[in-house]
């Protein structure tokens, strides 16, 4: 079985309540990621942020953050796109396109969400939705533009799936030949508040895996938004998947508000008890199909 790739999701768009360890600035993110790399992480998925925690969708901020990470460690980069409200596809792709010719700043993966969803959070204690109008739209033309960008710039597609319909959409694009080489499929499970995704349980994971397109060349990763991915990590490790974890997804109050590096350490301990080795960045590059960088032109 391949070594386990550990992905760290250090911040998403999360604030610092209740967990104060969410990094925001490029310097904070780079320092945090370096600690996670020392603990065993080999890939990072980050969101560029301002000093007060607001999203920073500029290509310049993404480039600055990527350069600082690469100065400190050798992890592979799977940053978010600039997914601001109402942004068109060109603006969403700017952090990728504007850095593609810079080896110090360009990503290794192009992240893409493979469907649409109602993104309103559910409040289980009050039995009501917190909001009522948040919709995430990713149509087929958008997907085709994203795949074309990945091919043009030699990036591995990192395709997120909330539910089976998204996974079936991924399979259709793979059947259509949109991906050259390996792809990464990330199953995003959801806690009680995040009803758009399959639940972060063994049953939720099983439902995803039943539709995993095994006939295609891909690696699969599991994360949990607003839930503890460690609850299903044993099953992921045993079945050959990889794990994404971080305080950006879940504050882990029940674990004492840990740092991202401490969460990575939990995954490392679990994997080694199960007899599975941890992937270095070089091993992750091989497992996830990242090709050597070829300068533009």
Protein Blocks (a to p, Z undefined) as FASTA:
>chain_A
ZZddddddfklmadfbfbfkbcfbfmlmmmmmmmmmmnopabdcdddddfkopacfbfkl
mmmmmmmmmmmmccdcdddddddehiafklmmmmmmmmmmmmklmcfbdcddfbdcdfbd
cdfklopafbfcbccdddfklmmmmmmmmmmnopacddddfbfklmmmmmmmmmnopagc
jdddddddddfklmmbccdbfklmmmmmmmocfkbccddddddehiafklmmmmmmmnop
acdddfklogolmnopaafklmmmmmmmmmmmnopacddfklmmmmnopacdddeZZ
